[in-house]
Amino acid sequence: MTYYIIDSDSDLLGHFLKPDALILTPEHIDWAIALSHVLSPSLPTEAQQWQTYLDALALVGFAQWIEKHAPELDLRNDWLSGFEPREIDSIPIRRLEGVPASEQIDSLRWVRVGDFRLYLTVTEVFQDGAIALPQRILDSSNSSDNLPHFFVLMEVLEDIDQVRVYGHLRQDQLIQHQQTAALALDDDHHYSVPLAWFDPQPESLLLLLRCVEPEAIALRTAQRVAPPAAPYITSPLQGLTQRAINVGRWLNHQLDELAQELSWVLLPPPALSPGLRSSSLPASPVEPFDALLTEFIQRSDLQLPADARGAYRNFEWEGLPLRLYVVTWETVMDGEPTWGLLLFLGAQPNASLPLGIQLEIHDDVLVLEQTAITDAAQDYLYACVLGNLNEQFWATIRLTNGASTTLPPFRFVQE
């Protein structure tokens, strides 16, 4: 994994940053300062005022992270009032009417993404490999409506105007951990939670927010739950109810609800044609699809059934106008029903893929296929996998600057 080291004249010499650190603009900082001033009458100590300032930076940083990596997700917070981080100058700063002062301060840390509740816990420096979480958030008297689905650990490096999502912890995984490890409570009514309990992969959080139903994450406290019968779940998606695109319905000329929400478009049955030329591609999505598929079959000797079907989706990510073609089919291997998934990632007409962009296909444990643009003449990336009917697969796109996005999983069920 690549890390960057801060310039030698910084007080944080030797502190390493991941490429996914977000830059806090002067507008973000001014907004956080103004907000902390609004709340300062309720903050008797300088330490509390400073923490509130960091909380405000973490909030706008997290909103910026969601906007960058998953703009389709709806983020809500009392202080952001429906504005985007880029509109920070327009966000009104005022005390929340009818809300006690302590709750106004705490509301900086509560965020809703879709139907999920997230609690942002903020730190500048990690000490003793532990994170302090308020007792009131973990307390057994809380109803499920007052518990977060995720604790999100935000690292704020105020001296260099950067913030990043350091990790996350699911509520149900916290419960499982507490069965075997008692948490120490300090004099300030905070539990000391081991840093190792947090998943350090931000992509896993994005995947969960996109693909999992909130009801799948048990919102219970440790005192109420029986000891787990199964081992600790290490995969971010294993055992959870997920929203997946059912490509099996494509064989029946249908799109499921999720595919329709994401603007997938079914294509006519493939008409194999002469190979794709490196010249500019036609504007119609059908012609390049047929040519791409023909070329892939010629190179790979893939035996594609006559009822194979494809679909495509145009979308923008990181300023790139992208087009993803997907082909699926059902077959039999070694006497077992099997399904295939073939992906072509390219740019929309009059655009091109940047050098170094990667396409991965993976299950919930392993990366199965990985390819990258290494030549400016390449128009498309492709990856292909076969799996049992009970398997599903994810596609992840990565850029050389560290940005990445994981699409909702694909599964195959003929209904």
C-alpha positions in Angstrom: 0.0 0.0 0.0 1.3 3.5 -0.9 1.7 6.1 1.8 2.9 9.7 1.6 5.1 11.4 4.2 4.5 15.0 5.3 7.0 17.7 4.4 10.0 17.8 6.9 9.2 21.3 8.2 5.8 20.1 9.6 5.3 19.4 13.3 3.9 16.1 12.2 7.2 14.9 10.7 7.0 11.1 10.2 3.2 11.0 10.3 2.1 9.0 7.2 -1.0 9.8 5.0 -2.8 7.5 2.8 -3.7 8.7 -0.7 -7.4 8.9 0.2 -6.8 11.9 2.5 -9.1 14.8 1.7 -8.1 18.4 1.5 -9.9 20.9 3.7 -10.4 24.2 1.9 -10.2 27.6 3.6 -14.0 27.7 3.3 -14.4 24.4 5.1 -12.1 25.7 7.9 -13.9 29.0 8.2 -17.2 27.3 8.4 -15.9 25.0 11.2 -14.5 28.0 13.1 -17.8 29.9 12.9 -19.8 26.9 14.0 -17.6 26.3 17.0 -18.0 29.9 17.9 -21.8 29.5 17.8 -21.6 26.6 20.2 -18.8 28.0 22.4 -21.2 29.4 25.1 -22.1 25.8 25.9 -18.4 24.7 26.0 -16.7 25.8 29.2 -13.2 24.5 28.5 -10.8 25.2 25.6 -10.4 21.4 25.1 -14.2 21.1 24.5 -14.1 24.0 22.1 -11.2 22.5 20.2 -12.9 19.1 20.0 -16.0 20.7 18.6 -13.9 22.4 16.0 -12.4 19.1 15.0 -15.9 17.5 14.9 -17.0 20.2 12.5 -14.0 19.5 10.2 -14.6 15.8 10.4 -18.3 16.3 9.5 -17.6 18.4 6.4 -14.7 16.1 5.5 -17.0 13.0 5.6 -19.7 14.8 3.6 -17.0 15.6 1.0 -15.9 11.9 1.0 -19.4 10.7 0.3 -19.9 13.3 -2.4 -16.6 12.2 -4.0 -17.0 8.4 -3.9 -20.7 7.8 -3.7 -22.6 10.9 -4.9 -25.8 8.7 -5.4 -26.1 8.3 -1.7 -28.2 10.8 0.3 -26.3 12.3 3.3 -28.2 14.2 6.0 -27.0 16.1 9.1 -28.7 18.8 11.1 -25.9 21.3 10.5 -25.4 20.7 6.8 -29.1 21.3 6.2 -29.1 19.5 2.8 -26.1 21.5 1.4 -23.1 19.9 -0.4 -19.6 20.5 0.9 -18.8 22.6 -2.2 -21.6 24.9 -1.1 -20.1 25.5 2.3 -20.3 29.3 1.9 -24.1 29.0 1.6 -24.6 26.8 4.6 -26.3 28.8 7.4 -24.7 28.6 10.8 -27.3 29.0 13.6 -28.2 27.2 16.8 -30.7 24.5 16.4 -34.1 25.7 17.7 -35.6 23.8 20.6 -32.6 21.4 20.9 -30.6 21.3 24.2 -27.0 22.5 23.9 -25.5 19.1 24.6 -27.5 17.5 21.8 -26.6 20.3 19.4 -22.9 19.6 20.0 -23.5 15.8 19.7 -25.4 16.3 16.5 -22.2 17.2 14.8 -21.2 13.5 15.0 -24.5 12.0 13.9 -25.0 11.5 10.1 -27.6 9.7 8.1 -26.6 8.1 4.8 -29.8 6.7 3.2 -31.5 4.8 6.0 -28.2 4.2 7.9 -27.2 6.0 11.1 -23.5 6.7 11.4 -21.7 8.1 14.5 -18.4 9.9 13.6 -15.7 9.6 16.2 -12.9 12.0 15.7 -9.2 12.0 16.6 -6.0 13.9 15.8 -3.6 11.3 17.1 -4.1 7.6 17.9 -2.8 6.7 21.3 -2.4 3.3 23.0 -4.2 1.6 20.0 -7.6 2.5 21.4 -10.5 4.8 20.6 -12.8 6.5 23.2 -16.6 6.0 22.5 -19.2 7.6 24.8 -20.9 5.4 27.3 -24.3 7.0 26.4 -23.9 5.7 22.8 -23.1 2.1 23.8 -25.4 2.0 26.9 -27.7 -0.9 27.2 -30.7 1.4 28.0 -30.6 2.8 24.4 -33.4 1.7 22.1 -32.4 0.5 18.6 -33.6 3.9 17.2 -30.8 5.6 19.2 -28.0 3.3 18.1 -25.7 3.8 15.1 -25.4 1.2 12.4 -21.7 2.2 12.0 -19.1 3.9 14.1 -16.9 5.8 11.6 -13.4 6.8 12.7 -12.3 10.1 11.3 -8.7 11.3 11.4 -8.3 15.1 11.3 -4.9 16.5 10.6 -5.7 20.1 11.3 -2.1 21.4 10.9 -2.0 20.4 7.3 -5.7 20.9 6.5 -6.4 17.2 5.8 -9.0 14.7 6.9 -9.7 11.1 6.0 -11.9 8.2 6.8 -9.6 6.0 8.9 -12.0 3.0 9.5 -15.4 1.8 10.6 -17.0 -0.6 13.1 -20.4 -2.2 12.6 -22.7 -2.2 15.6 -23.2 -6.0 15.3 -19.5 -6.6 15.2 -19.0 -4.4 18.3 -21.5 -6.7 20.0 -19.6 -9.8 19.0 -16.4 -8.4 20.3 -17.9 -7.5 23.6 -18.8 -11.1 24.3 -15.1 -11.9 24.8 -13.5 -8.6 25.7 -14.7 -6.3 28.5 -14.3 -2.6 27.7 -12.8 -0.3 30.3 -14.8 2.8 31.3 -12.8 5.9 32.1 -13.7 8.8 34.5 -15.2 10.8 31.6 -17.7 8.0 30.9 -16.0 6.8 27.7 -15.3 3.2 26.8 -11.8 2.4 25.4 -12.4 0.4 22.2 -9.4 -1.3 20.5 -8.4 0.3 17.3 -8.0 -3.2 15.8 -11.7 -3.7 15.9 -12.2 -1.1 13.2 -12.1 -2.1 9.6 -9.4 0.0 8.0 -10.8 -0.3 4.4 -13.0 2.7 3.5 -14.2 0.8 0.4 -15.8 -1.8 2.7 -18.0 1.0 4.2 -19.0 2.3 0.8 -19.9 -1.3 -0.2 -22.1 -1.7 2.9 -23.8 1.6 2.5 -24.6 0.7 -1.2 -25.5 -2.9 -0.9 -26.8 -3.8 2.5 -30.2 -3.2 4.0 -30.1 -1.5 7.4 -32.2 -4.2 8.9 -29.4 -6.7 8.4 -27.2 -5.0 11.0 -28.4 -6.0 14.5 -28.9 -2.9 16.6 -28.6 -4.5 20.1 -26.3 -3.8 22.9 -23.9 -6.4 24.3 -25.9 -7.0 27.5 -28.9 -8.2 25.5 -27.3 -10.5 23.1 -26.5 -14.2 23.5 -22.9 -15.5 22.9 -22.5 -15.9 19.1 -22.8 -19.4 17.8 -20.6 -18.7 14.7 -17.0 -17.4 14.5 -16.4 -13.7 14.1 -17.3 -12.5 10.6 -14.3 -10.9 9.0 -15.7 -10.2 5.6 -17.5 -6.8 5.4 -20.5 -8.4 3.6 -20.6 -12.0 4.7 -23.9 -12.9 6.3 -25.6 -9.7 5.5 -28.7 -9.1 3.4 -27.5 -7.2 0.3 -29.1 -5.4 -2.6 -27.6 -7.0 -5.7 -28.3 -6.7 -9.4 -29.9 -10.0 -10.6 -28.4 -10.5 -14.0 -30.3 -13.8 -14.3 -33.4 -11.8 -15.1 -31.7 -10.4 -18.2 -32.1 -13.8 -19.8 -35.9 -13.2 -19.5 -35.6 -9.7 -21.0 -36.1 -8.1 -17.6 -34.3 -5.7 -15.3 -34.7 -5.9 -11.5 -35.5 -2.9 -9.4 -31.9 -2.1 -8.5 -30.8 -2.2 -12.1 -33.6 0.2 -13.1 -32.6 2.5 -10.2 -29.0 2.6 -11.5 -30.2 3.2 -15.2 -29.0 -0.1 -16.6 -30.2 -0.6 -20.2 -30.8 -4.1 -21.7 -29.1 -4.7 -25.1 -30.5 -6.8 -28.0 -29.1 -10.4 -28.2 -25.5 -10.2 -29.3 -24.8 -10.1 -33.1 -21.2 -11.2 -33.5 -19.4 -9.0 -36.0 -15.9 -8.3 -37.2 -13.4 -7.3 -34.5 -13.3 -3.9 -32.9 -11.1 -1.4 -34.6 -9.0 1.0 -32.7 -10.5 4.0 -34.5 -13.3 6.1 -32.9 -16.2 4.1 -31.7 -19.8 4.5 -33.0 -22.2 6.6 -30.8 -24.7 3.7 -30.6 -24.0 1.4 -27.6 -25.0 -1.7 -29.5 -22.3 -1.7 -32.2 -19.3 -1.4 -29.9 -20.8 -4.1 -27.6 -21.1 -6.6 -30.5 -17.6 -5.8 -31.7 -16.1 -6.1 -28.2 -17.8 -9.4 -27.6 -16.7 -10.8 -31.0 -13.1 -9.8 -30.3 -13.1 -11.3 -26.8 -14.6 -14.6 -28.1 -11.9 -14.8 -30.8 -9.1 -14.2 -28.3 -10.4 -16.4 -25.5 -12.3 -19.2 -27.3 -15.2 -18.5 -25.0 -18.3 -20.6 -25.8 -21.1 -18.2 -25.4 -24.7 -19.7 -25.4 -27.2 -18.3 -27.8 -29.4 -17.0 -24.9 -26.5 -14.9 -23.4 -27.7 -11.3 -22.7 -26.0 -8.0 -22.1 -26.7 -4.6 -20.7 -24.8 -1.4 -20.2 -24.7 1.6 -17.9 -23.4 5.1 -18.5 -22.2 6.9 -15.4 -19.7 9.6 -14.2 -17.1 9.0 -11.5 -14.2 11.2 -10.6 -15.0 13.4 -13.5 -14.7 10.5 -16.0 -17.7 9.7 -18.3 -17.7 5.9 -18.1 -19.6 3.1 -19.9 -19.8 -0.4 -18.4 -21.0 -3.3 -20.5 -21.9 -6.6 -18.8 -22.7 -9.9 -20.4 -24.1 -12.9 -18.5 -25.1 -16.5 -19.3 -25.8 -19.8 -17.7 -23.9 -23.0 -18.5 -22.8 -26.3 -16.9 -19.3 -27.1 -15.8 -18.3 -30.5 -14.4 -22.0 -31.3 -14.1 -22.7 -28.3 -12.0 -25.0 -25.3 -13.0 -22.7 -22.3 -13.5 -23.1 -18.7 -14.5 -20.7 -16.3 -16.3 -20.0 -12.6 -15.9 -18.1 -10.7 -18.5 -17.4 -6.9 -18.0 -16.1 -4.3 -20.5 -15.2 -1.0 -19.0 -14.7 1.9 -21.4 -15.3 5.6 -21.8 -18.4 7.2 -23.3 -18.1 8.6 -26.8 -15.6 11.4 -27.3 -13.8 10.5 -24.1 -11.0 8.0 -23.2 -9.9 6.0 -20.2 -6.8 7.4 -18.3 -3.6 5.4 -18.1 -3.4 3.2 -15.0 -7.2 2.8 -14.4 -7.9 -0.6 -13.1 -10.9 -3.0 -13.2 -11.3 -5.8 -10.6 -13.8 -8.5 -10.1 -13.9 -10.1 -6.7 -16.0 -12.2 -4.4 -16.3 -11.4 -0.7 -12.9 -12.7 0.0 -10.5 -12.7 -3.0 -9.8 -10.6 -6.1 -10.5 -12.9 -9.0 -9.6 -10.8 -12.0 -7.6 -7.6 -12.3 -6.6 -5.6 -15.4 -5.4 -2.1 -16.1 -4.9 0.4 -19.0 -1.2 0.3 -19.8 -1.3 1.8 -23.3 -3.1 4.9 -24.5 -4.3 3.0 -27.5 -6.5 0.8 -25.3 -10.2 1.7 -25.4 -11.6 -0.9 -23.0 -10.8 -3.1 -20.0 -12.4 -6.5 -19.7 -12.6 -9.1 -17.0 -14.5 -12.4 -16.9 -15.4 -14.9 -14.1 -17.5 -18.1 -13.7 -19.2 -19.0 -10.5 -21.7 -21.3 -8.9 -25.3 -20.1 -8.8 -25.0 -19.2 -5.1 -22.0 -16.9 -5.7 -22.1 -13.2 -6.4 -19.4 -10.9 -7.6 -18.4 -7.2 -7.2 -16.6 -4.9 -9.7 -14.2 -2.3 -8.4 -12.7 0.6 -10.4 -9.4 2.2 -9.3 -7.4 5.2 -10.3 -3.7 5.8 -9.9 -4.5 8.7 -7.4 -5.9 6.1 -4.9 -9.6 6.8 -5.7 -11.8 3.7 -6.1 -15.4 2.8 -6.3 -17.1 -0.6 -5.9 -20.4 -1.2 -7.7 -23.3 -3.2 -6.2 -22.8 -6.9 -6.6 -24.0 -9.1 -9.4 -25.9 -12.3 -8.8 -27.6 -14.8 -11.0 -31.2 -16.1 -10.1 -33.7 -16.8 -12.8 -37.1 -15.8 -11.5 
